[in-house]
Amino acid sequence: MSISDKIEDLFKDNYDALCMFSMHYVGDIYTAEDVVMDSFLKLSEKIKDGEEIIAKKHYLYQIVRNESIDVAHYKSIKTEIDDSAIHSEDIDDWSELSEREAKLWKAIDSLPQFRREVLLMSKRDGMKNVEIASSLNISVRTVESHLYKAYRALRGKAHEIYVMIFF
């Protein structure tokens, strides 16, 4: 397997989780995606220059963390997580959390559009069922039904993530 194939596999396996990880620092997905892409470029340059990196995934998380902190400081972005909260020895824990978040968002994206919209209005936007019903011009019972079906689908796909994030 060539170096570029290994990097491509690393990219496919970790891109979404790395974006979620970076987003904790930089605050928006577009900046996080840029940070992750730059981090992959740095990793590939180091590998092509002959530097031997044993734990590539761990090393990649460190690059993304450092780049994200640099971008956050440069843009003066205030985040909910301070720099001391994530130490290099905790990267494995944070990478696992980021991977779970990425899986959750994939599961949410797989919901039917209307059900996904109702769920996001409820959980992301903090709207009450009555407000959602009024906004979408549907009954409160229909909102409850869509939320129930969304929760049931998410439990089947990502039970531990669902519990961790929504409760």
Long-range contacts (C-beta under 8 A, 24 or more apart in sequence): 3-44, 3-47, 3-48, 4-44, 6-56, 7-40, 7-43, 7-44, 7-47, 10-40, 10-43, 10-56, 10-57, 10-60, 11-40, 14-57, 14-60, 14-99, 16-99, 16-102, 16-105, 16-106, 17-95, 17-98, 17-99, 17-101, 17-102, 18-60, 18-61, 18-64, 18-98, 19-102, 20-98, 20-99, 20-101, 20-102, 20-105, 21-61, 21-64, 21-65, 21-68, 21-94, 21-95, 21-97, 21-98, 22-64, 22-67, 22-68, 24-68, 24-79, 24-80, 24-81, 24-86, 24-94, 24-98, 25-65, 25-68, 25-69, 25-71, 25-72, 25-77, 25-79, 25-81, 26-68, 26-71, 26-72, 26-75, 26-77, 26-79, 27-72, 27-77, 27-79, 31-71, 31-75, 32-68, 34-71, 35-64, 35-67, 35-68, 35-71, 36-64, 38-67, 39-63, 39-64, 39-67, 42-67, 57-95, 58-91, 58-92, 58-95, 61-91, 61-94, 61-95, 62-88, 62-91, 65-91, 100-158, 100-160, 100-161, 100-164, 101-161, 101-165, 103-157, 103-158, 103-161, 104-154, 104-158, 104-161, 104-162, 104-165, 107-153, 107-154, 107-157, 107-158, 107-161, 108-154, 110-153, 110-157, 111-150, 111-153, 111-154, 114-146, 115-146, 115-149, 115-150, 115-153, 116-150, 118-143, 118-146, 118-147, 118-150, 119-146, 119-147, 119-150, 119-151, 122-147, 123-166
